[in-house]
Structures are given as C-alpha cells and as structure tokens.
Amino acid sequence: MKNSKIITRKTSVKNELGMHARPASKIAQIAEAALSDIWLSVNSTKVDATSIIDILTLCAVKGTKIVVEIENQEDMMILDQIVDFFEAGFGEL
C-alpha cells in the first residue's frame, strides 16, 4: 500500500460523561472520511473508529487513555480532528 505506515497519537477522555452516543457518532463521522482504516484502542482492545457500536464497547469513562491509530499518512488531518475532538472534551467542557 502506498504511504502505508502506522501512525499513533495518544489522548484521553476529558468530559465528565465519558464516551457516549453523541461523541461516538461524531468520531465515526470524522473517521468515515479517511482513505484507510482508523482505530481507537484502550489497553488491548482495538476497535474500528467508523463504528459507533465498536466505539461504545470501549466503555471509556473520564480519564480513559485512548490511542488513535491510522495506517495512511494521508489521513493525518483525520487523526488530528479526532484527537482535537477528544482534547476539547467532545465540546462538553
């Protein structure tokens, strides 16, 4: 694959309510624009960032450490948008 190299960024859940349906939906929407796969990981659990249900299975409460992973350098803007969304507390701070 062209430009294939796994790139990761770490972030955490900042808002009091943790991960719930609205932010999971927004993350999946952002991830849908990616050219390649994007994953979210908590500990050893890795899920598809385009799936709301998969994201919710992470059970990410406030303070949960999240790793966002892309496999295509051309998706850096998507990676940044997802990390920024986490850093902004999903717009709920």
Backbone as a ProteinNet text record, in pm:
[ID]
protein_1_A
[PRIMARY]
MKNSKIITRKTSVKNELGMHARPASKIAQIAEAALSDIWLSVNSTKVDATSIIDILTLCAVKGTKIVVEIENQEDMMILDQIVDFFEAGFGEL
[TERTIARY]
83.5	0	88	51.3	123.3	111	221.1	223.6	175.3	193.8	145.9	249.2	212.4	294.1	200.7	198.4	108.8	155.3	60.6	87.4	-11.5	37.6	-49.1	-35.4	-143.6	-143.8	-221.9	-175.6	-242.5	-324	-437.2	-523.8	-599.2	-693.6	-775.5	-912.9	-1005.3	-1141	-1140.4	-1183.4	-1177.4	-1311.8	-1421.8	-1551.8	-1605	-1690.8	-1745.2	-1828.2	-1900.1	-1990.3	-1919.7	-1792.2	-1720.4	-1771.9	-1736.9	-1780.2	-1925.1	-2008.3	-2148.1	-2186.2	-2312.6	-2354.9	-2322	-2341.8	-2318	-2172.9	-2075.7	-1937	-1894.7	-1946.3	-1912.1	-1959.2	-2077.2	-2130.5	-2044.5	-2002.3	-1918.7	-1782.5	-1722.1	-1593.1	-1607.3	-1713.9	-1737.2	-1755.4	-1825.2	-1846.6	-1713.6	-1629.7	-1497.5	-1415	-1414.1	-1333.5	-1377.9	-1505.3	-1557.4	-1486.5	-1433.4	-1367	-1225.1	-1175.5	-1038.3	-1024.3	-904.5	-873.2	-846.9	-799	-765.1	-830.3	-803.9	-863.1	-810.5	-900	-864	-917.3	-833.5	-871.7	-858.5	-938.3	-925.4	-890.1	-795.2	-754.2	-756.6	-802.9	-795	-733.6	-614.3	-539.8	-522.8	-569.7	-551.9	-673.4	-774.9	-894.9	-882.5	-892.9	-878.4	-1005.9	-1066.1	-1193	-1187.2	-1276.7	-1292.4	-1353	-1282.6	-1329.3	-1448.1	-1485.8	-1603.5	-1730.8	-1719.6	-1834.8	-1873.5	-1991.6	-2041.4	-2048.1	-2103.1	-2117	-1980.5	-1884.4	-1749.4	-1689.4	-1705.6	-1650.1	-1712.4	-1842.5	-1910.8	-1865.8	-1821.2	-1776.1	-1647.2	-1579.9	-1458.8	-1491.2	-1617.7	-1661.9	-1566.8	-1534.7	-1436.3	-1498.2	-1463.3	-1507.6	-1404.2	-1436.4	-1342.4	-1206.9	-1100.4	-965.3	-911.6	-998.2	-953.7	-852.4	-740.8	-636.8	-675.9	-672.1	-710.8	-593	-571.7	-473.6	-551.4	-526	-586.9	-479.4	-514.7	-416.5	-465	-377.8	-406.8	-298	-328.4	-227.9	-184.4	-240.4	-207.1	-174	-54.6	-9	-102.9	-171.8	-265.4	-387.4	-405.9	-517	-478.1	-363.1	-317.6	-419.4	-485.2	-584.2	-701.6	-741.7	-848.5	-802.5	-680.6	-622.6	-625.1	-579.9	-578	-718.5	-816.7	-954.3	-1009.1	-981.9	-1031.3	-964.1	-832.3	-760.4	-807	-823.6	-872.5	-1010.8	-1096.6	-1230.6	-1223.2	-1133.7	-1111.7	-1059.3	-959.1	-895.6	-994	-1093.9	-1196.2	-1309	-1290.9	-1394.9	-1523.8	-1513.6	-1629.1	-1721.6	-1666.4	-1746.9	-1837	-1810	-1897	-1832.3	-1712.3	-1645.6	-1691
-118.1	0	124.5	220.2	346.5	423	480.9	561.1	483.9	353.2	273	269.7	330.3	330.1	363.6	279.3	302.7	427.1	517.6	640.1	643.9	669.1	672.5	805.4	841.6	956.5	917.2	963.9	934.3	1054.7	1026.1	1128.4	1064.3	1136.2	1078.3	1143.8	1078.1	1129.6	1237.6	1356.8	1472	1507.2	1476.1	1521.1	1430.7	1483.6	1412.8	1290.4	1297.5	1189	1073	1089.3	984.6	970.4	859.7	833.2	788	858.3	819.1	831.8	813.7	801.7	923.3	1045.1	1163.1	1175.4	1171.2	1179.5	1057.6	939.3	820.6	839.1	896.1	922.3	1022.9	1128.3	1231.2	1173.9	1091.9	1029.8	939.5	858.7	770.2	851.8	962.8	1050.1	1106.1	1152.2	1203.9	1092.4	974.2	862	811.6	825.4	780.9	848.3	968.9	1043.6	992.6	901.7	852.8	763.8	764.7	680.9	536.5	516.5	383.2	364.8	249.7	218.8	311.9	341.5	416.9	338.2	325.6	250.1	335.9	299.8	354.2	236.1	256.4	149.3	196.2	106.8	123.7	-5.4	7.3	-111.5	-206.6	-328.4	-424.9	-433.6	-351.2	-352.2	-248.5	-294.7	-208.7	-218.8	-102.5	-103.4	-12.3	-39.9	37.4	173.9	280.9	415.4	460.9	384.6	421.2	357.7	276.8	205.8	263.5	321.6	379	270.9	157.2	47.5	3.1	-14.7	-55.5	46.1	174.1	280.1	272.6	252.1	245.5	124.7	17.3	-101.2	-75	35.2	69.8	111	147.7	188.9	293.4	393.8	494.9	601.9	596.5	696.4	810	915	1026.1	972.8	1017.7	978	859	789.9	674.7	718.8	650	676.9	608.4	684.2	636.3	652.1	551.8	562.9	564.5	666.2	676.1	635.1	546.1	486.7	493.8	538.6	539.4	461.3	414.7	341.2	414.2	530.3	605.1	748.7	791.8	927.3	1034.4	1001.8	1097.2	1122.2	1042	1059.5	1139.5	1205.2	1282.9	1387.3	1452.6	1554.2	1491	1371.1	1298.9	1263.8	1213.7	1181.9	1305.6	1417.3	1542.4	1585.2	1570.1	1608.6	1523.7	1393.8	1305.3	1338.2	1355.1	1388.8	1524.2	1621.8	1753.6	1743.4	1656.7	1637.7	1581	1485.1	1432.6	1543.8	1616.6	1721.5	1832.2	1856.2	1958	1902.7	1782.2	1724.3	1699.1	1667.8	1643.7	1764.4	1883.2	2005	2019	1941.3	1940.1	2003	2055.6	2116.1	2259.2
0	0	0	-79.3	-87.3	44.6	91	214	336.6	338.8	450	562.8	673.5	794.2	909.6	1010.5	1123.5	1199.4	1221.5	1296.5	1412	1533.1	1650.5	1724.1	1791.1	1881.1	2004.9	2118.8	2245.5	2289.3	2350.4	2406.4	2522.5	2578.7	2685.3	2685.3	2753.1	2765.2	2872.1	2837.3	2927.4	2993.1	2926.4	2977	3088.1	3169.5	3286.4	3247.9	3136	3097	3027.4	2995	2923.4	2780.8	2719.7	2582.7	2584.4	2510.5	2496.6	2349.9	2317.5	2177.8	2091.7	2142.5	2059	2016.1	2108.8	2063.1	1981.2	2012.5	1933.4	1789.3	1773.7	1640.5	1564.6	1633	1570.3	1530.6	1616.7	1585	1462.3	1458.9	1344.4	1216.4	1226.5	1110.4	1059.5	1149	1110.4	1045.2	1107.2	1059.6	922.7	890.7	760.6	643.9	664	557.3	528.4	609.9	594.5	471	415.8	299.6	340.4	461.7	513.4	650.1	710.3	840.3	949.6	1044.6	1164.4	1282.6	1387	1505	1629.6	1729.7	1864.4	1954.3	2044.3	2134.9	2278.9	2364.9	2509.5	2561.8	2621.6	2665.6	2548.1	2557.6	2449.1	2356.8	2381	2298.2	2187.7	2062.8	1946.2	1863.4	1833.2	1760.6	1637.8	1545.6	1423	1458	1423.9	1458.5	1374.4	1272	1192.6	1246.6	1351.9	1407.5	1543.8	1549.8	1675.7	1783.5	1748	1845	1895.4	1803.9	1844.9	1941.4	1909.7	1996	2135.2	2141.5	2270.9	2353.3	2287.5	2361.7	2438.7	2409.6	2484.9	2628.1	2653.7	2788.1	2846.6	2766	2804.4	2894.4	3021	3117.6	3122.4	3196.7	3210.9	3258.9	3191.6	3227.6	3149.6	3076.1	2997.8	2892.4	2885.8	2785.7	2655.2	2546.8	2414.7	2319.8	2235	2127.3	1996.3	1915.1	1782.8	1682.8	1591.5	1501.4	1356.8	1268.4	1125.2	1053.6	934.1	857.8	732.4	706.8	586.3	624.2	593	625.9	570	462.3	402.4	491	594.5	688.4	813	810.1	927.3	970.2	875.2	910.1	986.6	947.4	1017.3	1158.8	1171.2	1301.3	1391.4	1338.5	1416	1457.9	1368.8	1402.3	1516.6	1512.6	1618.9	1751.4	1750.5	1874	1926.9	1840.6	1883	1946.4	1892.5	1947.1	2088.6	2110.7	2245.6	2337.6	2290.5	2372.2	2409.3	2325.1	2351.3	2438.9	2491.5	2578.3	2504.2	2375.2	2289.5	2283.1	2308.7	2306.5	2426.9	2533.2	2651.6	2773.4	2759.7	2876.5	2895.8
[MASK]
+++++++++++++++++++++++++++++++++++++++++++++++++++++++++++++++++++++++++++++++++++++++++++++

